[in-house]
Amino acid sequence: MKIAIVTSGGAGRDGIHGAVPCLLWLIERLVQAGDEVHVFIFQQEPVAGTWPLRGATIHNAGNRSPRLGMLRQILAEHGRGGFDVIHSLWSPWAEAIAALAGWRTRVPVLLYFANYELVGLPDVKYGDQLSRTSRLLLWWALVRAGSVGGQSDPVVRLLAEKGQAALRLPLGVALNEWPVLAPRRRAPAAPARLLHVAHVTPAKDHPMVLEAAARLKAAGVAFELDLIGLDIPGDGWLARRLAELGLERHVRHHGFLERDAIRGFFERADLLVVTSRFEAGPLVVMEAAVAGVPTVGTKVGHLAEWAPKAARVVEPSDAGALAATIQEVLGDEELRLELAARAQEAATAEDADVTSRLFRDAYRAMAQKPDKASPRSPAMGAGA
């Protein structure tokens, strides 16, 4: 098959900076299966251009008229040899352009939801549903979609609320690049090693994890918390808040780290902490599970699917419940190891190889439909 993946980014030419691992793992496996893969991105680099990555061809629209440029690139490549399927992800604009390209070329379109396209969080001003333009783009794309998918059951349910049937298509971990490591027992006398991996943005709710850490300190829990992720605001808030809470000796912020460096933190961690207000996945929960580390976090994405047998969850923004649940899991080593084992079983059952097979099955089913471009109304359940 010839496949077009239309996205907002994640395919930096060195495969490290500006690259999203799950996207790289998917395109690599599609290529290995014999598919011709083209990835179309808006502004990965300022100047329009193309480059090879993991066997695929990356088409960058650049800063000058990126949306029109992307559409032109898709149509031009289709003219050189027709696409069998167009697959969009991570952006309402990517979804709308994929739908428009599918309508122009009569190629079936898979709209895939693995980001904040379906939600709006007014108090933190985050999520695509807060924008009227994004809502209209989403509506139009769903009308034109041939099929629809979501990263987890909560996303599939959000789509069902919009009258849209959807496939569950998880993004798994490449076990050849992120090897399985058996769960490990904690050293009883050592401080608990907690890990939080997320860029500092309102939706990731760093205030919640810091407040939970302050409560753990007040309760006399011995712990060390490693925060990994780029400080997007860069206004010094994180350092100030650590000082206000007296957490400088307990919490370290490491900023952006490359994957080789991040892996060591997972191998030393006793528990991953997730405080996101919303997640379609997230992949970090899968990565922790593969590395033998259980998660305590908010009731989002895969954590909502796995709880209570393979994870422990609390409601978003409830720092008190988070601290209490962390303390509960750290205080019961058999429970912590059981959660780790069950999470690892779930994550390895849906690794990157499974992901690519599921997407290829969806692509083939779409390509075999007799009328590839017939628009359908979301209210009629178009899709899976």
N, C-alpha and C positions, 0 to 999 in steps of 0.2 A: 504494500500500500504506500501511497504518497500522502504524507500527513503534514498539515500545517498546524503549529501550536502558536496561538496568538496570546501574548501576555504583556504585562507592564514592565517586566524585567526579570532578573535572575539568571542571566546567561553571560556574565562578564567573560571577556575573551581568555583570561588566564585560568578560568574555572575556580577561582578563589575569591577575589574581590568582586562584589556585586553578583555573586553566584549563589543560587539556592540549591543545596545538595539534592533534594528530592526531585527537582526538575532535571538536573544532570543525570541522576540515576535512571529516570524514566526514559529520557531521549536515548541514552546509551543502550538500554535494553531493547527499545524499539528498533534501533539500528542493528543490533545483534540478531534480532529476529528476522531481518531482511527488509525492513521498511526504510523508505527514504523520508527523512525528517527535516523540516524547515521550521525554525523558530523565529517568529516576528515579534520584535520588541520596540517600544517607543523611543526611549532616550537612554539606552545603556551607555552610549558615548555621545558627545556633542555632535559629531559629524556622522552622517549616514554612511553605512558600509556593511560589509559582510565578513564573516570569519568562520572557520571550522571549530567545532567543539563537540567532543565525545562522539564523533562520527556524523553529527548533524551540521546543517548550515544555519548560521545565525544571521538574521537580517535586521539591522539596526536602523530605525527611521531617522534618528538624530533630532536635534533641537528645532530645526526649521520645518514648520507645519508637520509635526510628528504623526498626527492622526491621518491626515491625507496621505502623507508619505508611506505610512504602514499599509493603507489600503492599496496604494499603487504598487507597492512591493508584492503584496499577496497576488494581485491580479496579474502582474508581470510574470511571476513564477508559475502561476496556474497556466498562463499562455505557453510557457516552455514545456509543459507536461502537466496534465490536469491532476488536481488533488482528489483523493478519494474521500477525505474527511478533513474538517477544520475543527480544532479543539481550542477553546478559550479558557483562561483562568486568571484570577487575582485582580480583576479590574473591570468596573462597569464599562469603561471605554473600550477595553479589549473585547469584552463580550459583545458590545454593540457593533464594533468593526468586524468581528468574526461573523456575526449574523448578517451584516450588510454584504460582506464578501461572499458568504454562502448563498444569499439571495441573488447576487449578481452572477455567480458561477453555477448555480444549481448544485452545489456541493453540500452534503448534510453537515450540520454543525452540532457539536457537543459543547454545551455550556457547563463548565465545571466550577463549583463554588468551594473555595478553600481559604477565604479571607473574610473581610468585613462587609461584603457586598449586600448581605441580607439583613444587617442590623444597623441601628443607630443608637448611640449612647449619649443622650443630650447633656447629662451632667459633666461629662468629660469631653464633649464635642468631638466624638469619634464614631466612625461608621458611615458607610456610603448612603444609608437610608435617610440621613439627615439632609442630604442634598436633593432638591427637586430634580435637578438635571440627572443625577445618578438614578433616581427612581424611574424617570422616564426612559433612560437608556436600558435599565433592567427590564422594564415592561416590554419595550420593543424587542429586545433580544429574546426574551422568553416566547413571545409570539412567533418568532421566526425559527426557534430552536428545533432541531431534529431530535435531540435527546438532551437530558439534563442529568448531572451527577453532583454528589456532595461528598465531602471528605469523611463525614461521620454521621451517625444516626441523628444527632441534634440538628445538623444541617439539612438532612433529608426531611425532618419534621418541619423545619422552617419553610422549606419549599412546598410541603404539603399544605401548610396554612395559606399559601398563595394559590392553591389549586393545582400545583405542579407535581406530578409524579416524578420521582428521581431515583437513579441508581446510587447505591452506596459504593464509592470507589476510594478506599483509603490510600494514602501515600505512605509507603513503607520504607524501611531502612535497608540500605545495601549492606548485607552481612559480610561481603568481601572487603568493604572499606570500613565498616564499623562492626568489628567482630563480636560475637557472643562471649560474654564473661559471666560465669556463674555467680549468683548472689553470695556475698561474703558476710561472715559474722563480724559484728563490731567488737573492737577492743573495749572491754568493760570500763576501764579507767580513763579512756581517752575522751576528749570532748566530741560530741556528735558533729559530723561534717554535713552541713546543709548546703544545697546548691540551688541557685535561682538563675536561669538562663533566659534573658529577654532584653531587648533594647528598652531603654528608658523612654516610654511613651505613656500617655494617660491610660490607654486600654490595658496595659500590662500591670498597672496598679502597684507600683513600688511602695507607695505609702502603706499599703496593706502588709507587705512582707516586713517592712521596717517596724511597724507597730507590733506585729506578731513577734518579731525578734526581741523587742523591748519587753514584752510580756514574758517571754521565755527567760530572759535575764532576771526579771523581777521574781520569777518562780524558782530561781536558783539552778536552772538547767545549764549544764556546761555544753557550750556549742560554739562552732565557728561557721559563719555563713559567707559563702563566696557568691558574689554577684557578677555575672558575665553578660556583657551587652553594651552597645554603644550608647553613650549619654546624648540622646538626640537634642534636648533643649540646650545642654551645655552651659547652663546658667548657675551652676554651683549648688543647686538645691539639694542634691543627694548628699554632698559632703556636709552641708549645714544641718540637714536633718539627722544625719548620723551623730553629729556633735550634740545636738539638742537632746537626743535620746541616750547619750552616753554609750554609744555602740561602737566606737572607733576600734576597740580591742577585740570585738567579736565579729565585725563585718568588714569585708574587703571588697572593693569594687575594682574589677580588673579591666573594664572597658571591652573593646572589641578584641577577640582572639581568633586566630585561625584554627581550623578544625584539629590539627595535630596537637595543638596546645590544649584545646578544650577537652579532648579525650581523657587526659590525665585527671582532670577534675572529676569526671564521671567515675573513673576507676577508684578514686579516693572517697567518693561521697557515700554517705549512709542513707540520704533521703533527698529527693528532688522536691522543691516547693514551687508550685504554680499559683500565681495570684491574678491571672488574666480575668478581665470582665467578660470576655468572650473568646473562644477559640473554635476554629473548625476542626483542628487536630488536637494539640499541636504536635509537630514532629519530635520536639524535644522530649516529650513523654515516651514516645516510641524508642528514642535513642537511649534514654535512661533505662528503660526496661531491658533492652538488649544488653546493656552494660551491667545488668544485675542490680539496678537501683530502683526501689519503689517510689511512688509519688504520693504526696499529700497536696491537695490543691483545690481550686474552685471547681464547681460542678459545670464543667465545660467539655465539649468535644469528646475525645476518647476517655477522659476521666469520668464523664457522666456514663459512658458505656461500661466501663470497667468496675465502677463502684457497686457494692462494697468489697467484692471478693478480690479484686486486683488493684485497688486503689482506695484511698480514703478522700472524701470530698466534703467541702463546706460551701455555703452560699457565697457568691461574690461580695467583696467588701467587708466580710465578717472576720476581722483580725482576731477577735477573741476566740472564736470557734477554731480558727486556723491554728493558733498557738496551742489550744487544748488538744487538738487532734494530733499535732506534731508530738506533743508531750506523751500522748497515749501510745503512739506507734514507737517512739524511742524507748518507752518504758516496758515494752513487750517484744523482746527480740524474736521470739517464735512468730509472732504476728508480722513483724517487719519482714522476716525472711519468707513467710508464706505469701505476702503481698508481692514481694519481688519475684518469686517463682511464677506466680499466676500472671503477673504483668509480662514477664519475659515470654511465657507461653503464648499470650495473646499477640505480642508484637512480632515474634518470629513466625507466627502463622500468617501474618500479613506483611511480609517483607517486600522489598523492591521488586523481586521477581514476580511475586503474586500481583503487585500493582500493575506491572506491565502487561501481564496476561489479562487482567480484568479490563484494562483500557483497550487492548487489542480486540477482545471479545466485543466490547461496546462499539468500536470502530467498524468491525465486520458486520455487526447487526445493522448499523446505520447504513453502511454502503450497499447493503442488499435490499434496502427498502425501494419499492418501485418508483415512488415520487420523492426525490431527494429534497425538494425545495418547497413543498406545500406548507404554507404558514398555518399554524394552529393557535388557538387561543389558550393561554395558561389556564383559564377556568375550565377547559375541557380535559385537562390532565395530559397534555402533550408530554411526551418524553419516554421514560423507561418502559 
